[in-house]
């Protein structure tokens, strides 16, 4: 009799063991770390299972093109003046840049400049207006498309940098085409200060660490006896809780360590993700009064911008009207030179502000700007709103500046994060948002777990009742199939979602399908008078082609779902595909190995099927 059962059972046992090894980290409690020699990847829960925030954003790529045209107008104007050309006007519109020069010599100079320095710019139109020559400039189609794509790519990178500040594990931030970005932040906004403070108290008590824990609103402050005792507990807390951000850590005079944590809420996340954070430093135009500018229009080269709306912190309502300013259109410095930004507090006035540090280039520009503009006002503008406009008293060579205003603690903190992670190249608009609460996520997990258990039990009972001992063998294969599927998903670092659970439930039903086909073939062979071993061989051989045809068509459907679907649909396709391959493996290789092993024993003359 063939000894093929040895390699078959050995192979199935090895694969099942690997499945358990990869699944082990996912079975550990949150915050626990598996041994170093074991895989570290975990099977994480998706947004619909643990709650969190789902956003669909549209990048306003037209604004990115408009901003690039604005910079083009400034650069062309500067280049013409360097060549001493007679420039009458440079006007930027959302679609093009109009350059007005006087004389053919200046027109020829402009053409040369465009040919040598601006190869991605084309002359859309050119005409005479009296003694002036008007050029209408636009970007080439290819370059405009590059600007739009850069706005999307850079937007994704900037948003990812901001989300990383919240400590969200495995966020989903992907493009969806047509300038849209899909963002899923599992676990965000599901954390409560009470849960965190309770955990700190219990952990510190269990480890014999003296200290105190205070929870207030969305902040938790923990005081440790020393720095060494704080390090371990803090690291474990940030690993354990999604959305728990270590905001500040300071050594006290008595040697104790005070650590302040902030809870990332969905509201804060949406505000931070959607904030363009385009920072500009521009001089205030004091050549005209604000009232004259409002009545007759601002001077050429200036515009009217407004200050931040004042909010009554007690009522949350606006107080008065925003203050208007006449601001020069020339941008002296931008947020590109900011290397670091930190929230700080003015203890004398009890106000929060953001302290910025510039790189070497920004430091030199800022020092030169302040030295040349003593006595003038410098407006600090964020997303088109004047945050402050202090008078420059003296040159500031230190490479630092601050943004002050009526900031709350969270506003100042989030502004610092936005400035550190960089500005968005174009504004974004929230097209669709879903906030899944922690309770709904837990209900989904429980419903998914119950559906798998009930489906598994029903299949096990049916197979054992209808196919007797052979049915129990199929049930064993079904259990191995679930272990292998979950182990494979864990090895891939997959995120388990409700559609993924649906795929597992479907796999539970499909896993016995192959065994049913085989068992019915074996029954037919036994009725024809074949021996048990011959019936097994014939049954598996004759059912093989049917099993392959059925599963290959399902695999093709799963491949189509994966290639055309997004997010949860892809998760369902991956789970279904892995489940099909696993069920074929356990049915064709595993159960046959068990039957051959049983029939290899002396005295076995019949099958319980």
Buried (B, 14 or more C-beta within 10 A) or exposed (E): EEEBBEEBBEBBEEBBEBBEBBBBBBEEEEBEEBEEEEBEBBBBBBBBBBBBBBBBBBBBBBBBBBBBBBEBBBBBBEBBEEEEBBBBEBEBEEEBBBBBBBEEEBBEBBEEBBEEEBEBBBEBEBEEEEEBBBBBBBBEEEBBEBBBBBBBEBBBBBBEBBBEBBBBBBBBBEBBEEBBBBBBBBBBBBBEBEBBBEBBBEBBEEEEBEBEBEBEEBBBBBBBBBEEBBBEBBEBBBBBBBBBBBBEBEEEEEEBBBBBBBBBBBEBBBBBBBBBBBBBBBBBBEEBEBEEBEEEEBBEEBBBBBBBEBEEEEEEEEEEEBBBBBBBBEBBBBBEBBBEBBBBEEEEEEBBBBBBBBBEEBBBBBBEBBEEBEEBBBBBBBBEBBBBBEEBEEBBEEBEBBBBBBBEBBBBBBBBBBBBBBBBBBBBEEEEEEBBEBEBBBEBBEEBEEBBEEBBEEBBEBBBEEBEEBBBBBBBBBBBBBBBBBBBBBBEBBBBBBBBBBBBBBBBBBBBBBBBBBBBBBBBBBEEEBBBBBBBBBBBEBBBEEBEEBBEEBBEBBEEBBEEBEBBBBBBBBBBBBBBBBBBBBBBBBBBBBBBBBBBEEEEEEBEB
